[in-house]
């Protein structure tokens, strides 16, 4: 397989999307709760703010999960197809990718970016 610039750009977008989606969700959540930091607030007011914006939060987190699942599948298939990685290294990458959305960025910088142009790949996942 040729790891040309087009492939690496596509992998970069795929690897950065989960972290960006997660960041957007966190920023929205912080913006919702920001008024609580400006002085005294009633008990359970944070719960009220979240319950009023539940649908938006749910949709953001559902979109983040869907994006992360798609990127996870794509990256796991890429890891499994690499012939130069041994089984423990493949398992470490898969477990790391399952951990947090930011691990996709680590995967891109540590594994995909330095890949040689003619990386030996298996034609199937087997």
C-alpha positions as CSV (number, residue, x, y, z in Angstrom):
1,X,0.0,0.0,0.0
2,X,1.2,3.5,-0.8
3,X,1.0,5.9,2.1
4,X,1.0,9.0,0.0
5,X,0.1,12.5,1.1
6,X,-3.6,12.0,0.2
7,X,-3.8,8.9,2.4
8,X,-2.1,10.7,5.3
9,X,-4.3,13.8,5.0
10,X,-7.4,11.5,5.1
11,X,-6.0,9.7,8.2
12,X,-5.3,13.0,9.9
13,X,-8.8,14.2,9.4
14,X,-10.2,10.9,10.6
15,X,-7.9,10.8,13.7
16,X,-8.6,14.5,14.6
17,X,-12.4,14.4,14.3
18,X,-13.2,12.5,17.5
19,X,-11.1,14.9,19.6
20,X,-12.6,17.9,18.0
21,X,-16.2,16.5,18.4
22,X,-15.4,15.8,22.1
23,X,-13.9,19.2,22.6
24,X,-17.1,20.9,21.1
25,X,-19.2,18.9,23.5
26,X,-17.1,19.9,26.5
27,X,-17.0,23.5,25.5
28,X,-20.8,23.6,25.1
29,X,-21.3,22.0,28.5
30,X,-18.9,24.5,30.1
31,X,-20.7,27.4,28.4
32,X,-24.0,26.1,29.8
33,X,-22.6,26.0,33.4
34,X,-20.6,29.2,33.1
35,X,-23.4,31.4,34.8
36,X,-23.0,29.3,37.9
37,X,-19.5,30.6,38.4
38,X,-20.6,34.2,38.8
39,X,-21.7,34.2,42.4
40,X,-24.1,32.3,44.6
41,X,-26.5,29.9,43.0
42,X,-29.4,27.9,44.2
43,X,-28.9,24.2,44.9
44,X,-29.8,22.0,42.0
45,X,-29.5,24.9,39.5
46,X,-26.9,23.0,37.6
47,X,-29.3,20.1,37.2
48,X,-31.9,22.5,36.0
49,X,-29.6,24.0,33.3
50,X,-28.7,20.5,32.1
51,X,-32.2,19.3,32.1
52,X,-33.4,22.3,30.0
53,X,-30.6,21.6,27.5
54,X,-30.8,17.8,27.6
55,X,-31.7,17.3,24.0
56,X,-28.8,19.3,22.7
57,X,-26.3,17.7,25.0
58,X,-27.6,14.3,24.1
59,X,-27.3,15.0,20.4
60,X,-23.8,16.4,20.7
61,X,-22.6,13.3,22.7
62,X,-24.4,10.9,20.3
63,X,-22.7,12.6,17.4
64,X,-19.3,12.5,19.2
65,X,-19.8,8.8,20.0
66,X,-20.8,8.0,16.4
67,X,-17.8,9.9,15.0
68,X,-15.5,8.2,17.5
69,X,-16.9,4.7,16.6
70,X,-16.3,5.3,12.9
71,X,-12.8,6.5,13.5
72,X,-12.1,3.6,15.8
73,X,-13.2,1.1,13.2
74,X,-11.1,2.7,10.5
75,X,-8.0,3.0,12.7
76,X,-8.3,-0.5,14.0
77,X,-8.6,-1.9,10.5
78,X,-5.5,0.1,9.6
79,X,-3.5,-1.2,12.6
80,X,-4.6,-4.8,11.9
81,X,-3.5,-4.7,8.3
82,X,0.1,-3.5,9.0
83,X,2.4,-6.5,8.6
84,X,5.4,-4.9,10.4
85,X,3.6,-4.6,13.7
86,X,3.7,-7.6,16.0
87,X,0.5,-8.8,17.8
88,X,1.3,-7.1,21.2
89,X,1.9,-3.7,19.5
90,X,-1.3,-4.1,17.6
91,X,-3.2,-4.9,20.8
92,X,-1.6,-1.9,22.6
93,X,-2.7,0.4,19.8
94,X,-6.2,-1.0,19.8
95,X,-6.6,-0.6,23.6
96,X,-5.2,2.9,23.5
97,X,-7.6,3.8,20.7
98,X,-10.5,2.5,22.9
99,X,-9.4,4.7,25.9
100,X,-10.1,8.3,24.9
101,X,-10.7,10.4,21.9
102,X,-7.4,12.2,22.3
103,X,-5.6,8.9,21.7
104,X,-6.5,9.1,18.0
105,X,-4.2,12.1,17.7
106,X,-1.4,10.2,19.5
107,X,-2.0,7.4,17.0
108,X,-1.7,9.7,14.1
109,X,1.5,11.3,15.3
110,X,3.2,8.1,16.5
111,X,2.1,5.6,13.9
112,X,0.5,7.0,10.8
113,X,2.7,10.2,10.2
114,X,6.1,8.4,10.3
115,X,4.9,5.4,8.1
116,X,7.0,4.8,5.1
117,X,5.6,5.4,1.6
118,X,5.5,1.7,0.8
119,X,4.2,0.2,4.0
120,X,3.7,-3.6,3.8
121,X,0.0,-4.2,4.4
122,X,-2.1,-7.3,4.3
123,X,-4.8,-7.3,1.6
124,X,-7.4,-8.3,4.1
125,X,-7.8,-8.2,7.9
126,X,-6.8,-11.8,8.4
